[in-house]
């Protein structure tokens, strides 16, 4: 049974767990590298 567009969640539309993990990994990589991120609170 194939999901219709009405049953696809936003989470699934952006790529599911793999996409979220990639996004989070990149976010924390930038937080470690960018000097301006040191002042973020």
mmCIF entry with sequence, helices, sheets and N, C-alpha, C, O atoms, coordinates in Angstrom:
data_MODEL
# 
_entry.id   MODEL 
# 
_entity.id                         1 
_entity.type                       polymer 
_entity.pdbx_number_of_molecules   1 
# 
_entity_poly.entity_id                      1 
_entity_poly.type                           'polypeptide(L)' 
_entity_poly.nstd_linkage                   no 
_entity_poly.nstd_monomer                   no 
_entity_poly.pdbx_seq_one_letter_code       
;(UNK)(UNK)(UNK)(UNK)(UNK)(UNK)(UNK)(UNK)(UNK)(UNK)(UNK)(UNK)(UNK)(UNK)(UNK)(UNK)
(UNK)(UNK)(UNK)(UNK)(UNK)(UNK)(UNK)(UNK)(UNK)(UNK)(UNK)(UNK)(UNK)(UNK)(UNK)(UNK)
(UNK)(UNK)(UNK)(UNK)(UNK)(UNK)(UNK)(UNK)(UNK)
;
_entity_poly.pdbx_seq_one_letter_code_can   XXXXXXXXXXXXXXXXXXXXXXXXXXXXXXXXXXXXXXXXX 
_entity_poly.pdbx_strand_id                 A 
# 
loop_
_entity_poly_seq.entity_id 
_entity_poly_seq.num 
_entity_poly_seq.mon_id 
_entity_poly_seq.hetero 
1 1  UNK n 
1 2  UNK n 
1 3  UNK n 
1 4  UNK n 
1 5  UNK n 
1 6  UNK n 
1 7  UNK n 
1 8  UNK n 
1 9  UNK n 
1 10 UNK n 
1 11 UNK n 
1 12 UNK n 
1 13 UNK n 
1 14 UNK n 
1 15 UNK n 
1 16 UNK n 
1 17 UNK n 
1 18 UNK n 
1 19 UNK n 
1 20 UNK n 
1 21 UNK n 
1 22 UNK n 
1 23 UNK n 
1 24 UNK n 
1 25 UNK n 
1 26 UNK n 
1 27 UNK n 
1 28 UNK n 
1 29 UNK n 
1 30 UNK n 
1 31 UNK n 
1 32 UNK n 
1 33 UNK n 
1 34 UNK n 
1 35 UNK n 
1 36 UNK n 
1 37 UNK n 
1 38 UNK n 
1 39 UNK n 
1 40 UNK n 
1 41 UNK n 
# 
_struct_asym.id          A 
_struct_asym.entity_id   1 
# 
loop_
_struct_conf.conf_type_id 
_struct_conf.id 
_struct_conf.pdbx_PDB_helix_id 
_struct_conf.beg_label_comp_id 
_struct_conf.beg_label_asym_id 
_struct_conf.beg_label_seq_id 
_struct_conf.pdbx_beg_PDB_ins_code 
_struct_conf.end_label_comp_id 
_struct_conf.end_label_asym_id 
_struct_conf.end_label_seq_id 
_struct_conf.pdbx_end_PDB_ins_code 
_struct_conf.beg_auth_comp_id 
_struct_conf.beg_auth_asym_id 
_struct_conf.beg_auth_seq_id 
_struct_conf.end_auth_comp_id 
_struct_conf.end_auth_asym_id 
_struct_conf.end_auth_seq_id 
_struct_conf.pdbx_PDB_helix_class 
_struct_conf.details 
_struct_conf.pdbx_PDB_helix_length 
HELX_P HELX_P1 AA1 UNK A 10 ? UNK A 13 ? UNK A 10 UNK A 13 1 ? 4  
HELX_P HELX_P2 AA2 UNK A 16 ? UNK A 33 ? UNK A 16 UNK A 33 1 ? 18 
HELX_P HELX_P3 AA3 UNK A 35 ? UNK A 39 ? UNK A 35 UNK A 39 5 ? 5  
# 
_struct_conf_type.id          HELX_P 
_struct_conf_type.criteria    ? 
_struct_conf_type.reference   ? 
# 
loop_
_atom_site.group_PDB 
_atom_site.id 
_atom_site.type_symbol 
_atom_site.label_atom_id 
_atom_site.label_alt_id 
_atom_site.label_comp_id 
_atom_site.label_asym_id 
_atom_site.label_entity_id 
_atom_site.label_seq_id 
_atom_site.pdbx_PDB_ins_code 
_atom_site.Cartn_x 
_atom_site.Cartn_y 
_atom_site.Cartn_z 
_atom_site.occupancy 
_atom_site.B_iso_or_equiv 
_atom_site.pdbx_formal_charge 
_atom_site.auth_seq_id 
_atom_site.auth_comp_id 
_atom_site.auth_asym_id 
_atom_site.auth_atom_id 
_atom_site.pdbx_PDB_model_num 
ATOM 1   N N  . UNK A 1 1  ? 0.847  -1.190 0.000  1.00 0.00 ? 1  UNK A N  1 
ATOM 2   C CA . UNK A 1 1  ? 0.000  0.000  0.000  1.00 0.00 ? 1  UNK A CA 1 
ATOM 3   C C  . UNK A 1 1  ? 0.884  1.243  0.000  1.00 0.00 ? 1  UNK A C  1 
ATOM 4   O O  . UNK A 1 1  ? 1.728  1.403  0.882  1.00 0.00 ? 1  UNK A O  1 
ATOM 5   N N  . UNK A 1 2  ? 0.702  2.099  -0.958 1.00 0.00 ? 2  UNK A N  1 
ATOM 6   C CA . UNK A 1 2  ? 1.508  3.308  -1.103 1.00 0.00 ? 2  UNK A CA 1 
ATOM 7   C C  . UNK A 1 2  ? 0.842  4.480  -0.390 1.00 0.00 ? 2  UNK A C  1 
ATOM 8   O O  . UNK A 1 2  ? -0.377 4.642  -0.449 1.00 0.00 ? 2  UNK A O  1 
ATOM 9   N N  . UNK A 1 3  ? 1.657  5.302  0.291  1.00 0.00 ? 3  UNK A N  1 
ATOM 10  C CA . UNK A 1 3  ? 1.133  6.467  0.995  1.00 0.00 ? 3  UNK A CA 1 
ATOM 11  C C  . UNK A 1 3  ? 0.722  7.541  -0.003 1.00 0.00 ? 3  UNK A C  1 
ATOM 12  O O  . UNK A 1 3  ? 1.406  7.767  -1.001 1.00 0.00 ? 3  UNK A O  1 
ATOM 13  N N  . UNK A 1 4  ? -0.374 8.187  0.266  1.00 0.00 ? 4  UNK A N  1 
ATOM 14  C CA . UNK A 1 4  ? -0.805 9.304  -0.567 1.00 0.00 ? 4  UNK A CA 1 
ATOM 15  C C  . UNK A 1 4  ? -0.222 10.582 0.001  1.00 0.00 ? 4  UNK A C  1 
ATOM 16  O O  . UNK A 1 4  ? 0.284  10.589 1.123  1.00 0.00 ? 4  UNK A O  1 
ATOM 17  N N  . UNK A 1 5  ? -0.289 11.662 -0.761 1.00 0.00 ? 5  UNK A N  1 
ATOM 18  C CA . UNK A 1 5  ? 0.252  12.933 -0.289 1.00 0.00 ? 5  UNK A CA 1 
ATOM 19  C C  . UNK A 1 5  ? -0.452 13.407 0.978  1.00 0.00 ? 5  UNK A C  1 
ATOM 20  O O  . UNK A 1 5  ? 0.131  14.158 1.761  1.00 0.00 ? 5  UNK A O  1 
ATOM 21  N N  . UNK A 1 6  ? -1.688 12.983 1.191  1.00 0.00 ? 6  UNK A N  1 
ATOM 22  C CA . UNK A 1 6  ? -2.428 13.382 2.386  1.00 0.00 ? 6  UNK A CA 1 
ATOM 23  C C  . UNK A 1 6  ? -1.905 12.666 3.623  1.00 0.00 ? 6  UNK A C  1 
ATOM 24  O O  . UNK A 1 6  ? -2.098 13.158 4.735  1.00 0.00 ? 6  UNK A O  1 
ATOM 25  N N  . UNK A 1 7  ? -1.250 11.519 3.465  1.00 0.00 ? 7  UNK A N  1 
ATOM 26  C CA . UNK A 1 7  ? -0.764 10.774 4.621  1.00 0.00 ? 7  UNK A CA 1 
ATOM 27  C C  . UNK A 1 7  ? 0.732  10.936 4.854  1.00 0.00 ? 7  UNK A C  1 
ATOM 28  O O  . UNK A 1 7  ? 1.264  10.417 5.836  1.00 0.00 ? 7  UNK A O  1 
ATOM 29  N N  . UNK A 1 8  ? 1.406  11.637 3.980  1.00 0.00 ? 8  UNK A N  1 
ATOM 30  C CA . UNK A 1 8  ? 2.846  11.860 4.136  1.00 0.00 ? 8  UNK A CA 1 
ATOM 31  C C  . UNK A 1 8  ? 3.051  13.021 5.108  1.00 0.00 ? 8  UNK A C  1 
ATOM 32  O O  . UNK A 1 8  ? 2.512  14.112 4.924  1.00 0.00 ? 8  UNK A O  1 
ATOM 33  N N  . UNK A 1 9  ? 3.834  12.760 6.132  1.00 0.00 ? 9  UNK A N  1 
ATOM 34  C CA . UNK A 1 9  ? 4.086  13.788 7.142  1.00 0.00 ? 9  UNK A CA 1 
ATOM 35  C C  . UNK A 1 9  ? 5.188  14.738 6.674  1.00 0.00 ? 9  UNK A C  1 
ATOM 36  O O  . UNK A 1 9  ? 5.968  14.392 5.787  1.00 0.00 ? 9  UNK A O  1 
ATOM 37  N N  . UNK A 1 10 ? 5.256  15.926 7.261  1.00 0.00 ? 10 UNK A N  1 
ATOM 38  C CA . UNK A 1 10 ? 6.363  16.839 6.930  1.00 0.00 ? 10 UNK A CA 1 
ATOM 39  C C  . UNK A 1 10 ? 7.724  16.183 7.199  1.00 0.00 ? 10 UNK A C  1 
ATOM 40  O O  . UNK A 1 10 ? 8.671  16.388 6.441  1.00 0.00 ? 10 UNK A O  1 
ATOM 41  N N  . UNK A 1 11 ? 7.817  15.413 8.253  1.00 0.00 ? 11 UNK A N  1 
ATOM 42  C CA . UNK A 1 11 ? 9.037  14.683 8.590  1.00 0.00 ? 11 UNK A CA 1 
ATOM 43  C C  . UNK A 1 11 ? 9.458  13.770 7.438  1.00 0.00 ? 11 UNK A C  1 
ATOM 44  O O  . UNK A 1 11 ? 10.631 13.733 7.068  1.00 0.00 ? 11 UNK A O  1 
ATOM 45  N N  . UNK A 1 12 ? 8.512  13.046 6.881  1.00 0.00 ? 12 UNK A N  1 
ATOM 46  C CA . UNK A 1 12 ? 8.799  12.169 5.749  1.00 0.00 ? 12 UNK A CA 1 
ATOM 47  C C  . UNK A 1 12 ? 9.132  12.961 4.491  1.00 0.00 ? 12 UNK A C  1 
ATOM 48  O O  . UNK A 1 12 ? 9.975  12.539 3.700  1.00 0.00 ? 12 UNK A O  1 
ATOM 49  N N  . UNK A 1 13 ? 8.489  14.084 4.302  1.00 0.00 ? 13 UNK A N  1 
ATOM 50  C CA . UNK A 1 13 ? 8.733  14.906 3.101  1.00 0.00 ? 13 UNK A CA 1 
ATOM 51  C C  . UNK A 1 13 ? 10.150 15.458 3.045  1.00 0.00 ? 13 UNK A C  1 
ATOM 52  O O  . UNK A 1 13 ? 10.708 15.617 1.960  1.00 0.00 ? 13 UNK A O  1 
ATOM 53  N N  . UNK A 1 14 ? 10.737 15.751 4.197  1.00 0.00 ? 14 UNK A N  1 
ATOM 54  C CA . UNK A 1 14 ? 12.100 16.291 4.180  1.00 0.00 ? 14 UNK A CA 1 
ATOM 55  C C  . UNK A 1 14 ? 13.163 15.200 4.181  1.00 0.00 ? 14 UNK A C  1 
ATOM 56  O O  . UNK A 1 14 ? 14.356 15.500 4.139  1.00 0.00 ? 14 UNK A O  1 
ATOM 57  N N  . UNK A 1 15 ? 12.744 13.940 4.229  1.00 0.00 ? 15 UNK A N  1 
ATOM 58  C CA . UNK A 1 15 ? 13.705 12.851 4.117  1.00 0.00 ? 15 UNK A CA 1 
ATOM 59  C C  . UNK A 1 15 ? 13.795 11.956 5.328  1.00 0.00 ? 15 UNK A C  1 
ATOM 60  O O  . UNK A 1 15 ? 14.625 11.047 5.356  1.00 0.00 ? 15 UNK A O  1 
ATOM 61  N N  . UNK A 1 16 ? 12.969 12.184 6.330  1.00 0.00 ? 16 UNK A N  1 
ATOM 62  C CA . UNK A 1 16 ? 12.931 11.304 7.499  1.00 0.00 ? 16 UNK A CA 1 
ATOM 63  C C  . UNK A 1 16 ? 14.164 11.421 8.369  1.00 0.00 ? 16 UNK A C  1 
ATOM 64  O O  . UNK A 1 16 ? 14.837 12.451 8.400  1.00 0.00 ? 16 UNK A O  1 
ATOM 65  N N  . UNK A 1 17 ? 14.442 10.342 9.072  1.00 0.00 ? 17 UNK A N  1 
ATOM 66  C CA . UNK A 1 17 ? 15.531 10.336 10.053 1.00 0.00 ? 17 UNK A CA 1 
ATOM 67  C C  . UNK A 1 17 ? 16.883 10.687 9.444  1.00 0.00 ? 17 UNK A C  1 
ATOM 68  O O  . UNK A 1 17 ? 17.650 11.441 10.043 1.00 0.00 ? 17 UNK A O  1 
ATOM 69  N N  . UNK A 1 18 ? 17.183 10.164 8.288  1.00 0.00 ? 18 UNK A N  1 
ATOM 70  C CA . UNK A 1 18 ? 18.488 10.418 7.663  1.00 0.00 ? 18 UNK A CA 1 
ATOM 71  C C  . UNK A 1 18 ? 18.702 11.905 7.413  1.00 0.00 ? 18 UNK A C  1 
ATOM 72  O O  . UNK A 1 18 ? 19.789 12.426 7.661  1.00 0.00 ? 18 UNK A O  1 
ATOM 73  N N  . UNK A 1 19 ? 17.676 12.587 6.926  1.00 0.00 ? 19 UNK A N  1 
ATOM 74  C CA . UNK A 1 19 ? 17.800 14.020 6.650  1.00 0.00 ? 19 UNK A CA 1 
ATOM 75  C C  . UNK A 1 19 ? 17.954 14.822 7.936  1.00 0.00 ? 19 UNK A C  1 
ATOM 76  O O  . UNK A 1 19 ? 18.741 15.767 7.992  1.00 0.00 ? 19 UNK A O  1 
ATOM 77  N N  . UNK A 1 20 ? 17.208 14.446 8.962  1.00 0.00 ? 20 UNK A N  1 
ATOM 78  C CA . UNK A 1 20 ? 17.306 15.157 10.243 1.00 0.00 ? 20 UNK A CA 1 
ATOM 79  C C  . UNK A 1 20 ? 18.685 14.958 10.852 1.00 0.00 ? 20 UNK A C  1 
ATOM 80  O O  . UNK A 1 20 ? 19.271 15.907 11.372 1.00 0.00 ? 20 UNK A O  1 
ATOM 81  N N  . UNK A 1 21 ? 19.207 13.750 10.798 1.00 0.00 ? 21 UNK A N  1 
ATOM 82  C CA . UNK A 1 21 ? 20.554 13.497 11.332 1.00 0.00 ? 21 UNK A CA 1 
ATOM 83  C C  . UNK A 1 21 ? 21.612 14.314 10.585 1.00 0.00 ? 21 UNK A C  1 
ATOM 84  O O  . UNK A 1 21 ? 22.522 14.865 11.205 1.00 0.00 ? 21 UNK A O  1 
ATOM 85  N N  . UNK A 1 22 ? 21.494 14.391 9.262  1.00 0.00 ? 22 UNK A N  1 
ATOM 86  C CA . UNK A 1 22 ? 22.423 15.184 8.467  1.00 0.00 ? 22 UNK A CA 1 
ATOM 87  C C  . UNK A 1 22 ? 22.342 16.657 8.859  1.00 0.00 ? 22 UNK A C  1 
ATOM 88  O O  . UNK A 1 22 ? 23.368 17.319 9.014  1.00 0.00 ? 22 UNK A O  1 
ATOM 89  N N  . UNK A 1 23 ? 21.137 17.162 9.018  1.00 0.00 ? 23 UNK A N  1 
ATOM 90  C CA . UNK A 1 23 ? 20.922 18.552 9.410  1.00 0.00 ? 23 UNK A CA 1 
ATOM 91  C C  . UNK A 1 23 ? 21.525 18.838 10.790 1.00 0.00 ? 23 UNK A C  1 
ATOM 92  O O  . UNK A 1 23 ? 22.218 19.840 10.969 1.00 0.00 ? 23 UNK A O  1 
ATOM 93  N N  . UNK A 1 24 ? 21.269 17.981 11.737 1.00 0.00 ? 24 UNK A N  1 
ATOM 94  C CA . UNK A 1 24 ? 21.776 18.171 13.100 1.00 0.00 ? 24 UNK A CA 1 
ATOM 95  C C  . UNK A 1 24 ? 23.297 18.070 13.134 1.00 0.00 ? 24 UNK A C  1 
ATOM 96  O O  . UNK A 1 24 ? 23.958 18.865 13.802 1.00 0.00 ? 24 UNK A O  1 
ATOM 97  N N  . UNK A 1 25 ? 23.848 17.104 12.424 1.00 0.00 ? 25 UNK A N  1 
ATOM 98  C CA . UNK A 1 25 ? 25.304 16.964 12.377 1.00 0.00 ? 25 UNK A CA 1 
ATOM 99  C C  . UNK A 1 25 ? 25.958 18.214 11.810 1.00 0.00 ? 25 UNK A C  1 
ATOM 100 O O  . UNK A 1 25 ? 26.960 18.696 12.338 1.00 0.00 ? 25 UNK A O  1 
ATOM 101 N N  . UNK A 1 26 ? 25.385 18.734 10.732 1.00 0.00 ? 26 UNK A N  1 
ATOM 102 C CA . UNK A 1 26 ? 25.948 19.945 10.115 1.00 0.00 ? 26 UNK A CA 1 
ATOM 103 C C  . UNK A 1 26 ? 25.813 21.143 11.043 1.00 0.00 ? 26 UNK A C  1 
ATOM 104 O O  . UNK A 1 26 ? 26.735 21.952 11.146 1.00 0.00 ? 26 UNK A O  1 
ATOM 105 N N  . UNK A 1 27 ? 24.681 21.267 11.714 1.00 0.00 ? 27 UNK A N  1 
ATOM 106 C CA . UNK A 1 27 ? 24.467 22.367 12.655 1.00 0.00 ? 27 UNK A CA 1 
ATOM 107 C C  . UNK A 1 27 ? 25.559 22.368 13.725 1.00 0.00 ? 27 UNK A C  1 
ATOM 108 O O  . UNK A 1 27 ? 26.186 23.398 13.973 1.00 0.00 ? 27 UNK A O  1 
ATOM 109 N N  . UNK A 1 28 ? 25.785 21.219 14.357 1.00 0.00 ? 28 UNK A N  1 
ATOM 110 C CA . UNK A 1 28 ? 26.776 21.163 15.427 1.00 0.00 ? 28 UNK A CA 1 
ATOM 111 C C  . UNK A 1 28 ? 28.199 21.321 14.896 1.00 0.00 ? 28 UNK A C  1 
ATOM 112 O O  . UNK A 1 28 ? 29.064 21.845 15.597 1.00 0.00 ? 28 UNK A O  1 
ATOM 113 N N  . UNK A 1 29 ? 28.447 20.878 13.681 1.00 0.00 ? 29 UNK A N  1 
ATOM 114 C CA . UNK A 1 29 ? 29.757 21.102 13.076 1.00 0.00 ? 29 UNK A CA 1 
ATOM 115 C C  . UNK A 1 29 ? 30.002 22.602 12.927 1.00 0.00 ? 29 UNK A C  1 
ATOM 116 O O  . UNK A 1 29 ? 31.081 23.094 13.259 1.00 0.00 ? 29 UNK A O  1 
ATOM 117 N N  . UNK A 1 30 ? 29.007 23.324 12.431 1.00 0.00 ? 30 UNK A N  1 
ATOM 118 C CA . UNK A 1 30 ? 29.146 24.770 12.273 1.00 0.00 ? 30 UNK A CA 1 
ATOM 119 C C  . UNK A 1 30 ? 29.254 25.475 13.619 1.00 0.00 ? 30 UNK A C  1 
ATOM 120 O O  . UNK A 1 30 ? 30.004 26.442 13.749 1.00 0.00 ? 30 UNK A O  1 
ATOM 121 N N  . UNK A 1 31 ? 28.525 25.011 14.608 1.00 0.00 ? 31 UNK A N  1 
ATOM 122 C CA . UNK A 1 31 ? 28.604 25.621 15.939 1.00 0.00 ? 31 UNK A CA 1 
ATOM 123 C C  . UNK A 1 31 ? 30.011 25.487 16.515 1.00 0.00 ? 31 UNK A C  1 
ATOM 124 O O  . UNK A 1 31 ? 30.470 26.362 17.250 1.00 0.00 ? 31 UNK A O  1 
ATOM 125 N N  . UNK A 1 32 ? 30.686 24.402 16.186 1.00 0.00 ? 32 UNK A N  1 
ATOM 126 C CA . UNK A 1 32 ? 32.059 24.195 16.646 1.00 0.00 ? 32 UNK A CA 1 
ATOM 127 C C  . UNK A 1 32 ? 33.075 25.011 15.852 1.00 0.00 ? 32 UNK A C  1 
ATOM 128 O O  . UNK A 1 32 ? 34.134 25.355 16.377 1.00 0.00 ? 32 UNK A O  1 
ATOM 129 N N  . UNK A 1 33 ? 32.769 25.324 14.596 1.00 0.00 ? 33 UNK A N  1 
ATOM 130 C CA . UNK A 1 33 ? 33.744 25.952 13.713 1.00 0.00 ? 33 UNK A CA 1 
ATOM 131 C C  . UNK A 1 33 ? 33.629 27.463 13.601 1.00 0.00 ? 33 UNK A C  1 
ATOM 132 O O  . UNK A 1 33 ? 34.646 28.139 13.446 1.00 0.00 ? 33 UNK A O  1 
ATOM 133 N N  . UNK A 1 34 ? 32.445 28.004 13.673 1.00 0.00 ? 34 UNK A N  1 
ATOM 134 C CA . UNK A 1 34 ? 32.245 29.420 13.407 1.00 0.00 ? 34 UNK A CA 1 
ATOM 135 C C  . UNK A 1 34 ? 32.465 30.275 14.662 1.00 0.00 ? 34 UNK A C  1 
ATOM 136 O O  . UNK A 1 34 ? 31.828 30.051 15.691 1.00 0.00 ? 34 UNK A O  1 
ATOM 137 N N  . UNK A 1 35 ? 33.365 31.249 14.570 1.00 0.00 ? 35 UNK A N  1 
ATOM 138 C CA . UNK A 1 35 ? 33.618 32.110 15.730 1.00 0.00 ? 35 UNK A CA 1 
ATOM 139 C C  . UNK A 1 35 ? 32.353 32.813 16.235 1.00 0.00 ? 35 UNK A C  1 
ATOM 140 O O  . UNK A 1 35 ? 32.170 32.966 17.442 1.00 0.00 ? 35 UNK A O  1 
ATOM 141 N N  . UNK A 1 36 ? 31.492 33.235 15.323 1.00 0.00 ? 36 UNK A N  1 
ATOM 142 C CA . UNK A 1 36 ? 30.285 33.930 15.757 1.00 0.00 ? 36 UNK A CA 1 
ATOM 143 C C  . UNK A 1 36 ? 29.330 33.024 16.521 1.00 0.00 ? 36 UNK A C  1 
ATOM 144 O O  . UNK A 1 36 ? 28.444 33.515 17.220 1.00 0.00 ? 36 UNK A O  1 
ATOM 145 N N  . UNK A 1 37 ? 29.490 31.734 16.402 1.00 0.00 ? 37 UNK A N  1 
ATOM 146 C CA . UNK A 1 37 ? 28.625 30.790 17.126 1.00 0.00 ? 37 UNK A CA 1 
ATOM 147 C C  . UNK A 1 37 ? 28.994 30.723 18.607 1.00 0.00 ? 37 UNK A C  1 
ATOM 148 O O  . UNK A 1 37 ? 28.176 30.299 19.423 1.00 0.00 ? 37 UNK A O  1 
ATOM 149 N N  . UNK A 1 38 ? 30.203 31.130 18.963 1.00 0.00 ? 38 UNK A N  1 
ATOM 150 C CA . UNK A 1 38 ? 30.621 31.081 20.356 1.00 0.00 ? 38 UNK A CA 1 
ATOM 151 C C  . UNK A 1 38 ? 29.795 32.004 21.239 1.00 0.00 ? 38 UNK A C  1 
ATOM 152 O O  . UNK A 1 38 ? 29.683 31.780 22.444 1.00 0.00 ? 38 UNK A O  1 
ATOM 153 N N  . UNK A 1 39 ? 29.215 33.043 20.643 1.00 0.00 ? 39 UNK A N  1 
ATOM 154 C CA . UNK A 1 39 ? 28.429 33.974 21.447 1.00 0.00 ? 39 UNK A CA 1 
ATOM 155 C C  . UNK A 1 39 ? 26.941 33.643 21.451 1.00 0.00 ? 39 UNK A C  1 
ATOM 156 O O  . UNK A 1 39 ? 26.155 34.318 22.116 1.00 0.00 ? 39 UNK A O  1 
ATOM 157 N N  . UNK A 1 40 ? 26.556 32.611 20.715 1.00 0.00 ? 40 UNK A N  1 
ATOM 158 C CA . UNK A 1 40 ? 25.138 32.214 20.682 1.00 0.00 ? 40 UNK A CA 1 
ATOM 159 C C  . UNK A 1 40 ? 24.731 31.639 22.031 1.00 0.00 ? 40 UNK A C  1 
ATOM 160 O O  . UNK A 1 40 ? 25.449 30.841 22.632 1.00 0.00 ? 40 UNK A O  1 
ATOM 161 N N  . UNK A 1 41 ? 23.576 32.063 22.481 1.00 0.00 ? 41 UNK A N  1 
ATOM 162 C CA . UNK A 1 41 ? 23.096 31.551 23.777 1.00 0.00 ? 41 UNK A CA 1 
ATOM 163 C C  . UNK A 1 41 ? 21.747 30.962 23.649 1.00 0.00 ? 41 UNK A C  1 
ATOM 164 O O  . UNK A 1 41 ? 21.185 30.483 24.634 1.00 0.00 ? 41 UNK A O  1 
# 
